Amino acid sequence: MSLSEQHAADLSAETVVVAAGRPPRERDMPVNPPLVLSSTYFGTGSLDTGDRGYGRYSNPTWDPFEEALARLEGAELPGLLYSSGLAAVSSALSLIPAGGALVMPTHSYSGTLVMASELAQKGFVELRAVDIADTAAVKAALAPGGPGARPAAMLWLESPTNPMVGIADVAALTEAAHAAGAIVVTDNTFSTPLVQQPLALGSDVVLHSVTKYLAGHSDVVLGALVTSNPDIRSALLHNRTIHGGIAGPFEAWLALRGLRTLALRVERSQQSAMILAERLSNHPRVESIRFPGLPADPGHERAKAQMKGFGSIVCIQVAPAGGLDGAGAADKLVQALELWLPATSLGGVESLIERRRRHAAEPTSVPENLVRLSVGIENVEDLWADLEQALDTLGG
């Protein structure tokens, strides 16, 4: 570890993103961890003796990122880096015993929903989809009544949800899940550990699509899991090793480099998101808006209580205009933008925008006219000017 436990405990998260995972302070050692490209290592090859052994088991370039992320999430054990966010999702879902019940948000990352649905279709899990912002409904799904009904084996949380930006009461739901005998996995991609720490709220496992905010430059595809439970971590490590969902060392090196600026990027993008959300909420071409930073948002009070900010994802529903229905007006808005990039993904330095229902895997309960904005780090007035001119093209 590059930082002592006591010293790390005294540092702010904004400093940890820069300082964690550095090499030892020894003469002629590099300031930053080097990139190590090797498929095998000297030694017995036995993990029991602590040897790295083979590139599928371990890589020295993974270690600094896994250490840094664990410290940011407040985990007692190093994180686990995966080849993609969905590889991490798959590993986390492997914790469900055969035929176990999975309670999952109706609105969540579409890849997670597809994977869970396919597992359910094959009989591997029993899937119960629920509005994660409805605490009573989630509790009911965890321990349903009726003959033959079983309590859930896993509660999957995502807060804010993708793309509806719903806010779950993470602490209350994790408590209820544990009382029902379920483990809790929380996808913290939208918030990042600088805004929300699910482990401190009771979650057992935290998931990140590292591709998004943590790496932050739209140039790598990675995922990660973090836990403080040694038995859970051992099961996840075994799954990663046997199923081969490992990260490339160059991608891991790039992700750590991107992580170093996380605090600055999150601060800037959150500030801009708040400004843009306030302006969009008053625009006549915007039918409705979801952003937890707005006092009128249904998740505002809950987000304020459990988060250190409100994130930088804003979702709007575009009003019908100029003879177009909402979906048509949303498409025209996206096409009229010049600075905002019409592309999927989120959390990069650039501002991205897309109409979510253009994806076949998106739940049909997501409105056709819903547009998701991922606010980047550009000048907020430039971002607003581009949005305003595009909204003006919709006419009356």
Residue, then its C-alpha position, 0 to 999 in steps of 0.5 A: m500500500s502506498l499510503s499508511e492506513q492512518h494517513a489515508a484515513d486523514l486525507s480527503a477523497e479529493t487527495v486520495v484520488v491523486a495519492a493512492g496506489r503510488p509506488p514506494r518512496e524509494r530512490d529512483m522509483p517512478v512517481n507513477p506506477p509503471l505499465v507491466l506487460s507480462s503473461t507470466y511471472f517467476g515463482t511457484g505459481s501458487l496463489d496460496t503462497g502469494d505468487r502472481g503466477y500467471g497473468r489471468y490471476s494478477n497483474p501489478t498494473w491492476d493493483p494501484f487502481e484496485e487499491a485506490l478505488a477501495r480507499l475511495e469506497g471505504a472498503e477494507l479489501p482491494g477492489l477487483l478490476y474487470s474487462s468491462g462493466l458487464a463482466a463485473v455485473s456477471s461476476a456479481l450476479s454469480l453470487i446468487p445461488a441457483g434458482g435464487a430470487l433477484v430483486m432489481p430496479t425496473h429502470s437500470y443499466s440496460g445491459t444489466l437488465v438484459m443479462a438478468s432477464e436471460l438468466a431468468q429465462k434459463g431458470f438460473v434466477e427468479l427475477r423480480a423487477v420493482d420501482i427502486a424508489d418505492t421503498a415499500a414495494v422493494k421491501a415487499a419484493l424482498a419477502p413476498g407472501g404466498p405459498g412457495a414464495r421465497p425471500a430474495a437472495m440478492l437486492w440489486l440497487e442503482s441510485p440514481t437509476n439509469p436513465m430515469v434518475g430515480i433515487a433509492d433509500v439505500a440504507a433502508l433497503t440494505e437493512a431490509a434486504h439483510a433482514a430477508g437474508a439477501i446480499v446487496v449489490t449497488d451500482n455506483t457508476f452514476s454517483t462515483p465514490l466522491v458523491q456516494q459511498p454505498l458500503a457506508l450505507g450498508s451495501d455488501v458489494v459496490l459496482h462501477s463501470v470504470t469506463k464512465y466517470l472513473a476513467g473519465h476520458s472515453d478511451v477504455v472499457l473496464g469494470a470493477l467490484v469492491t467489497s469489505n467481505p472476505d468471503i464475497r471477495s474470494a468468490l468474486l476473485h474465483n469467478r474472475t479468474i475462472h471465467g477470464g473477465i480480466a482487465g488489460p494492463f494498458e487499460a488499467w494504467l489508463a484508468l488510473r491516470g484518468l482517476r487522478t482528475l476525478a475530483l476536478r471533473v466531478e466538481r465541474s460537471q456537477q456545477s454545470a449540471m445544476i445550472l443547466a437543469e435549472r434553465l431546462s426546467n423553465h424552458p417551454r420545449v421541455e415537458s419534464i425534467r429529472f435531476p435530483g439537485l432540483p428541489a422539485d425533483p421527487g428524489h431531492e430530499r433523499a439524495k440530499a440525505q445520502m449523497k455529497g452532491f447530485g451527480s451530472i446526469v440530467c434527463i428531460q422529456v422533450a415536448p411535441a413541437g412543430g408537428l412532431d411527436g415527443a420522440g420526433a422532437a427529441d431526435k430533432l433536438v439531438q441532431a441540431l446540437e453542435l457542441w453536445l455529442p450524440a453518442t451513448s455512454l456517459g461520464g467523460v470529459e465531453s458532454l454527451i446526449e442521446r434519446r434512450r429509447r432508440h436502443a432496442a434493449e431499453p425498457t418500454s417504460v422509458p418514455e419515447n421522448l426521454v433524452r439523457l444528458s451527460v454533462g462534461i467539463e466544457n464551459v457551461e455557457d457554451l453548453w447552454a448556448d448550444l442547447e438553447q439554439a437546438l431547442d429553438t429549432l423545434g419551433g412552437 
